[in-house]
Amino acid sequence: MIPSDAMRTDSAPGSGVRRYVLGILVVVYTFNFIDRQILSILLQDIKEDLGLSDSLLGLLSGFAFAAFYATLGIPIARYADRANRRNLIAYALALWSGMTALSGLAQNFWQLLAARIGVGIGEAGCTPPANAILSDYYPPEQRATAFGIYAMGIPIGILFGFLVGGWINEFFGWRKAFFIVGLPGLLLAILVRYTVREPVRGQSEQRVVVGEQPSLRETFEHLRRKRAFVHLALGGGLTAFVGYSWIVWMPAFLMRSHGMSSGEVGTALGLIVGIAGAIGIAAGGYLADRVARFDRRWSLWLVSVAVVINIPFAAGVFFATNASDALLWMIVPFLLGNFWQGTSFAQTQGLVGLRMRAVAAAVLLFIVNMIGLGAGPQLVGIVSDLLNPRFGADSLRWALAICSLMNLWAAVHFYIAGRALPGELDAQVGRD
């Protein structure tokens, strides 16, 4: 049985401390996505150097990473719900940064696969404990905004991964790109370990943890009964299916269908994803907090509207006749396609007890990443190979266009989640 929370009487940390912790976690998450997504800008050169098919590249960039990242995230998160979360993030950062650098030594598919699995294992220790830390620094009414700012690490990381990786690859090759982006993370890990303050659980809501940590089974069953969580997780997974497919395969699409170089793609795509994506993530979290003051359902219905708007713009990307038009059409999808991030993770934290928070974030990440990162790039690669005899270099164009229709399905789930959200948030108040 899950007991009720007691109330806290100690004071919360000052705004300066909260902002510092949020800021450094944004930097950590930025490194997370630099190391995760730099592979995308290097795929075409790795394909030519190691002689790999699109299906194998999809496995390398999608399921092989996602399977370990998402699955190990759950036991790691359970540990985080009872241990020091700051230390866990620092050690995880050191691991994935080292494995990114080692990717540059790979001589064949299997060695590169092993290195990418290592990156996935390390990165599993980032977001669940970070979500739990931020929930203890920021109260519920500010949480979607804070989570949206934290999630800005995604587009910023992709920006640097594409921009730096693209030009390093162009002048020095794909191996040196892995070394250059991987090694600085080791220094950041030391900074996190010795400058971030581990918060007291429940301090942002003036609650005290009482009783023992719920078992994994209790947590899974609790989440399963939350209709809002089930549907926001499925909606997030389908939105991520489109997003990760674009991030992984868009560089190769621009190179094959529009003849761009890796440096040109890295600059143009990096700026679009970085600027539009960052604005979209931050705006999505901020707007979710704003509209929730009047009607909490709109914190998720807002996402439904955004992903539906994306569909005609996606069509513009893939049916554009030149690279400039295709890049212009991408701006809106990368902006609105990130609206789901901040509010989905924030609402999940409100649906569970204090000692479920890291595990709940890990379960959400598991669903999102297995559907999005695991299935998305892999399925696009398979469809591209199947369409290649008919469409040649444009097979990837058609595979990506087809996958973008998943946004319609995602919109339905976010609408259902929004309807269930207010009642389920109210039912959680006062419970641990």
Secondary structure by P-SEA (a helix, b strand, c coil): cbbbbbbbccccccaaaaaaaaaaaaaaaaaaaaaacccccaaaaaaaaccccaaaaaaaacaaaaaaaaaaaaaaaaaaacccaaaaaaaaaaaaaaaaaaccccccaaaaaaaaaaaaaaaccccaaaaaaaaaaccccaaaaaaaaaaaaaaaaaaaaaaaaaaaaacccaaaaaaaaccaaaaaaaaaaccbbbbccccccccccccccccaaaaaaaaaacaaaaaaaaaaaaaaaaaaaaaacaaaaaaacccccaaaaaaaaaaaaaaaaaaaaaaaaaaaaaaaacccccaaaaaaaaaaaaaaaaaaaaacccaaaaaaaaaaaaaacccccaaaaaaaaaaccccaaaaaaaaaaaaaaaaacccaaaaaaaaaaaaccccccaaaaaaaaaaacaaaaaaaaaaaaaaacaaaaaaacccc
